[in-house]
Amino acid sequence: MANKQGRRRRFGSVRQLASGRWQARFRDPGTGQLRSAEDTYATKTDAEVALTHIEADITRGQWADPDSGKVQFGEYVDAWLKDRKLSERTRERHEAVIRLYLRPTFGRRPLSSITTAQVRSWRTAALEQTGEPTVVKAYQILRAILNTAVDDELIRRNPCRIKGADQYDVPERPVLTVPEVYAVADALASRYRLLVLLAAFTGLRFGELASLRRRDIDIEHATLTVRRAQAEMQTGALFDKAPKSNAGIRPVAFPTELLPDIRRHLDIYAGSGRDGHVFVGSKGGQLRRSNFRDDWTTAVKKAGVTSGVHFHDLRHTGNTLAASGASLRELMTRMGHSTSRAALIYQHMVDGRDREIADRLGLMIREARDDNDT
């Protein structure tokens, strides 16, 4: 039972409890309801000082309801995911990272109880169990969740404050020579030969190539147009998605030296009709990254190319080869990277610079063939 009532103050009041300790009380600035400070105090002066700090925080707009931080991380992250605008594939990846790496440690903890020391300890343990890229991704998602909690005024500051934890040094990926590109292409089943050549000499991603339709290829001008990218869910479902930015929708010139390969492929392997897929699987269905992976690994080994080469390294190879003589703007446009102005995407197409890049790649192809013939 509360006893001695403290004298009235301009802001809030203090009173002594039956235990002999002092309690500070004030009006919640949001609801107007009377509430008590989280702690009790040994002396009346301590309680009054606490009220002074609470009043100052409210005046500066820095006061946060202590009860709001009691929301459990697992409960909050469900709402966070629901409200987040994400592509289906990105949402699936976020859900997997949260389920595997964040919920086990933080799921039942109140948001306000998560400290920088706990985040650091979690990160250290995670690095001992899995690769750094995965831990970096998990940390980035954790930081984004807690940033939103700060915006929602559930916590005062984000405990994800570990310098450098949101990035890692990407190891240098291999660059194949033009003869190596052809060696891998020739080691694959013939229906996948063009897939490798276009990846290397246009810099397109696997998903962009897998979603190409007949109508996207302009034989007359030796260009293809990227309009979409295939995504594969963990359930096996396939769907085409729009590029991440306007820069992803782009025309890309290819070396005219590839025209015989393209004509032959379209005649023998591509799906029928203008909207038929350029690349299809061995059984006539859509090309899947998961099904193609074993073919790729076998071909790399058969071609005698450096082990550990990924299909995506063909994009790195193509961009490296194309970089010779190309400006940064031209290279970014060809790669489908965003620029400050979407109009820049087509600027180099008007003055023929992308054709020049493709022609230089064609020269490399011819020189490699000549060396192989001698």
C-alpha positions in Angstrom: 0.0 0.0 0.0 1.3 3.4 -0.9 1.7 5.8 1.9 3.3 9.1 2.2 2.3 11.3 -0.7 5.1 13.5 -2.0 4.5 17.2 -2.6 3.0 18.2 -5.9 5.5 19.1 -8.6 5.1 21.0 -11.9 5.7 17.7 -13.7 4.7 14.5 -12.2 4.9 13.5 -8.5 6.8 11.3 -6.2 5.5 9.1 -3.3 6.9 6.8 -0.7 5.9 3.1 -0.8 5.3 0.8 2.1 8.7 -0.7 1.4 10.3 2.6 2.1 11.4 3.2 -1.4 10.3 6.1 -3.6 8.2 6.0 -6.7 8.1 8.6 -9.6 4.8 9.0 -11.4 3.9 11.1 -14.5 1.3 11.4 -17.3 2.1 9.4 -20.4 2.6 12.0 -23.2 0.8 9.7 -25.7 -2.2 8.5 -23.7 -2.4 11.0 -20.9 -2.7 8.1 -18.4 -0.9 8.2 -15.1 2.0 5.8 -15.1 5.0 5.0 -12.9 8.7 5.0 -13.8 10.3 1.6 -14.4 12.4 1.7 -11.2 11.9 2.7 -7.6 14.4 4.8 -5.8 16.1 4.7 -2.4 15.5 8.4 -1.7 13.0 11.1 -2.5 15.7 13.1 -4.2 16.6 10.2 -6.5 13.0 9.9 -7.6 12.7 13.7 -8.3 15.9 13.6 -10.4 14.5 10.7 -12.3 11.3 12.7 -13.0 13.5 15.6 -14.2 15.2 13.3 -16.7 11.9 11.9 -17.9 10.5 15.4 -18.4 13.6 16.4 -20.4 13.3 13.4 -22.6 9.6 14.1 -23.3 10.4 17.7 -24.1 13.1 16.7 -26.6 10.9 14.1 -28.1 13.3 11.4 -27.0 11.1 9.6 -24.5 10.2 6.0 -25.4 7.5 3.9 -23.7 9.5 1.2 -21.8 6.7 -1.3 -22.3 6.9 -1.0 -26.1 10.3 -2.6 -26.1 8.9 -5.6 -24.4 7.5 -6.8 -27.7 9.3 -10.0 -28.6 11.7 -10.0 -31.6 9.9 -13.0 -33.1 6.5 -11.3 -32.9 7.8 -8.1 -34.3 9.7 -9.7 -37.2 6.5 -11.3 -38.4 4.8 -7.9 -38.7 8.0 -6.5 -40.3 8.0 -9.1 -43.0 4.3 -8.7 -43.7 4.6 -4.9 -44.1 7.8 -5.1 -46.2 7.5 -4.7 -49.9 9.7 -7.5 -51.3 9.8 -9.6 -54.4 8.8 -13.2 -53.9 12.3 -14.5 -54.2 13.8 -11.9 -51.9 11.0 -12.5 -49.4 11.8 -16.3 -49.5 15.5 -15.6 -48.9 14.7 -13.2 -46.0 12.4 -15.7 -44.4 15.0 -18.4 -44.7 17.8 -16.2 -43.1 15.5 -15.1 -40.3 14.4 -18.7 -39.6 17.8 -20.2 -39.6 20.0 -17.5 -38.2 18.0 -14.9 -36.3 15.0 -16.6 -34.6 17.0 -19.2 -32.7 19.0 -16.5 -30.9 16.6 -13.5 -30.7 13.1 -14.9 -31.4 11.9 -14.9 -27.7 13.8 -11.8 -26.6 12.1 -8.5 -26.0 13.4 -5.9 -28.5 14.6 -3.6 -25.7 16.7 -6.4 -24.2 18.9 -6.9 -27.3 22.3 -5.3 -26.7 25.3 -4.6 -28.9 27.2 -7.2 -26.9 24.6 -9.8 -27.6 24.6 -9.0 -31.3 28.5 -9.2 -31.3 28.3 -12.6 -29.5 25.7 -13.9 -32.0 27.8 -12.8 -34.9 31.0 -14.5 -33.6 29.2 -17.8 -33.1 27.5 -17.6 -36.5 30.9 -17.0 -38.2 32.1 -20.2 -36.7 29.2 -22.2 -38.1 28.7 -20.8 -41.6 30.3 -18.6 -44.3 30.9 -14.9 -43.9 28.6 -13.9 -46.8 25.6 -15.6 -45.1 26.4 -14.0 -41.7 26.8 -10.5 -43.4 23.3 -11.0 -45.0 21.8 -12.0 -41.7 23.4 -9.0 -39.9 22.1 -6.7 -42.6 18.5 -8.0 -42.2 18.8 -7.8 -38.3 19.9 -4.2 -38.6 17.1 -3.4 -41.0 14.5 -4.9 -38.6 15.9 -3.0 -35.6 16.1 0.2 -37.6 12.4 -0.1 -38.2 11.9 -0.7 -34.5 13.7 2.5 -33.8 11.4 4.3 -36.3 8.4 2.7 -34.5 9.8 4.1 -31.2 9.9 0.7 -29.7 13.6 1.0 -28.9 15.8 4.1 -28.6 18.8 3.0 -30.7 19.8 0.1 -32.9 22.2 -2.3 -31.2 23.7 -3.3 -34.5 26.7 -1.1 -34.2 29.5 -3.4 -35.1 31.9 -1.7 -37.5 32.4 -3.6 -40.8 29.9 -6.3 -39.9 27.6 -5.4 -42.9 30.2 -6.0 -45.6 32.9 -8.5 -46.6 35.7 -8.6 -49.1 34.5 -10.5 -52.1 37.2 -12.8 -53.3 38.5 -12.1 -56.8 36.6 -14.2 -59.3 38.3 -15.9 -62.2 38.2 -14.4 -65.7 38.1 -16.9 -68.5 40.0 -16.4 -71.7 38.1 -16.5 -75.0 39.5 -20.0 -75.8 38.4 -21.2 -72.3 34.9 -19.9 -72.9 34.7 -21.9 -76.1 36.2 -25.0 -74.5 33.5 -25.0 -71.8 30.8 -24.2 -74.4 31.9 -27.2 -76.5 32.1 -29.5 -73.5 28.4 -29.0 -72.9 25.4 -30.6 -74.7 25.0 -28.6 -77.9 21.6 -27.2 -76.7 23.5 -25.2 -74.0 26.4 -24.0 -76.1 24.8 -20.7 -77.0 23.9 -20.2 -73.4 27.6 -20.0 -72.4 28.6 -17.9 -75.4 25.9 -15.3 -74.8 26.7 -15.2 -71.0 30.3 -14.5 -71.8 29.9 -12.0 -74.7 26.9 -10.1 -73.5 27.3 -10.3 -69.7 23.8 -11.4 -69.2 22.8 -13.2 -65.9 21.5 -16.7 -65.9 18.0 -15.6 -65.0 18.0 -13.1 -67.9 19.1 -15.7 -70.4 16.7 -18.3 -69.1 13.8 -15.8 -69.6 14.7 -14.7 -73.2 12.1 -15.2 -75.9 12.5 -15.5 -79.6 11.1 -12.0 -80.1 13.8 -10.6 -77.8 16.5 -11.4 -80.4 17.0 -9.0 -83.3 19.1 -10.9 -85.9 19.2 -7.9 -88.3 20.9 -5.6 -85.8 22.6 -8.3 -83.8 21.1 -7.2 -80.5 18.9 -8.8 -77.9 16.6 -7.1 -75.4 16.5 -7.9 -71.8 12.9 -7.4 -70.5 12.7 -9.8 -67.5 14.6 -12.3 -65.4 13.7 -15.8 -64.4 13.5 -16.6 -60.6 13.4 -20.0 -59.1 11.9 -20.5 -55.7 13.1 -23.1 -53.2 9.8 -25.0 -53.9 10.9 -25.4 -57.5 8.3 -22.8 -58.8 9.6 -20.7 -61.7 8.4 -17.2 -62.6 9.6 -14.2 -64.5 10.2 -11.0 -62.6 10.8 -7.5 -63.6 14.4 -6.2 -63.3 15.3 -4.5 -60.0 15.5 -1.1 -61.8 14.8 0.5 -65.1 18.4 0.0 -66.0 17.7 -3.8 -66.1 15.5 -3.4 -69.1 18.0 -2.8 -71.9 19.1 -3.7 -75.4 22.5 -5.4 -75.6 24.5 -5.8 -78.8 26.3 -9.2 -79.3 29.2 -9.9 -81.6 28.1 -10.7 -85.2 30.5 -13.7 -85.0 27.7 -15.4 -82.9 25.1 -15.1 -85.6 25.7 -18.6 -87.0 25.4 -20.1 -83.5 22.2 -18.1 -82.8 20.5 -19.1 -86.1 21.4 -22.7 -85.6 20.2 -22.7 -82.0 16.9 -21.0 -82.9 16.3 -23.6 -85.7 17.0 -26.6 -83.5 16.4 -25.9 -79.8 14.3 -22.8 -79.1 10.7 -23.0 -78.2 8.1 -22.4 -81.0 6.5 -19.1 -81.7 7.6 -15.5 -81.1 7.1 -16.0 -77.4 8.9 -19.3 -77.2 11.9 -19.5 -74.8 15.3 -19.3 -76.5 16.7 -21.8 -74.0 14.7 -24.9 -72.8 15.7 -27.9 -70.8 16.6 -31.3 -72.3 13.0 -32.5 -71.9 11.5 -29.5 -73.4 10.6 -27.7 -70.2 11.9 -24.4 -68.9 15.6 -24.2 -68.3 16.3 -24.4 -64.5 19.4 -23.3 -62.8 19.2 -26.2 -60.4 19.1 -28.7 -63.2 21.8 -27.1 -65.2 24.3 -26.9 -62.3 25.6 -30.5 -62.7 26.0 -30.0 -66.5 28.1 -26.9 -65.9 30.3 -28.5 -63.3 31.0 -31.5 -65.6 31.7 -29.3 -68.6 34.2 -27.1 -66.6 36.1 -30.2 -65.5 36.0 -31.7 -69.0 37.3 -28.4 -70.5 40.2 -28.4 -68.1 39.3 -24.9 -66.9 40.3 -23.7 -63.4 38.2 -25.6 -60.8 35.6 -23.6 -58.9 34.5 -21.5 -61.9 30.8 -20.6 -61.5 28.4 -19.9 -64.4 28.1 -16.3 -63.0 31.9 -15.9 -63.7 31.0 -15.7 -67.4 29.3 -12.4 -66.7 32.4 -11.2 -64.9 34.5 -12.4 -67.9 32.2 -10.6 -70.4 32.2 -7.4 -68.4 36.0 -7.5 -68.1 36.5 -8.1 -71.8 34.0 -5.4 -72.7 35.7 -2.9 -70.3 38.5 -2.4 -72.8 37.8 0.9 -74.5 34.3 1.4 -72.9 33.5 4.2 -70.6 32.1 3.6 -67.1 28.7 4.8 -68.2 28.6 2.5 -71.2 29.8 -0.5 -69.2 27.2 0.1 -66.5 24.5 0.4 -69.1 25.5 -2.8 -70.8 25.6 -4.6 -67.5 22.2 -3.4 -66.5 23.3 -1.4 -63.5 21.3 1.6 -62.3 22.4 5.2 -63.2 21.1 8.5 -61.9 19.0 9.0 -65.0 17.2 6.2 -66.8 17.6 8.1 -70.1 21.3 7.2 -70.0 20.4 3.5 -70.5 19.9 4.1 -74.2 22.3 7.0 -74.8 25.2 4.8 -76.1 22.8 2.9 -78.3 22.1 6.0 -80.3 25.7 6.8 -81.2 26.6 3.1 -81.8 29.0 2.7 -78.9 27.5 -0.6 -77.7 27.9 -1.9 -81.2 31.6 -0.9 -81.0 31.9 -2.9 -77.7 30.3 -5.9 -79.3 32.6 -5.6 -82.4 35.7 -5.5 -80.2 34.5 -8.7 -78.5 34.0 -10.2 -82.0 37.6 -9.3 -82.8 38.7 -11.2 -79.7 36.7 -14.2 -80.9 38.3 -14.1 -84.4 41.8 -13.8 -83.0 41.2 -16.8 -80.6 39.9 -18.9 -83.5 42.9 -17.9 -85.7 45.3 -18.9 -83.0 43.5 -22.2 -82.5 43.8 -22.9 -86.3 47.5 -22.3 -86.5 
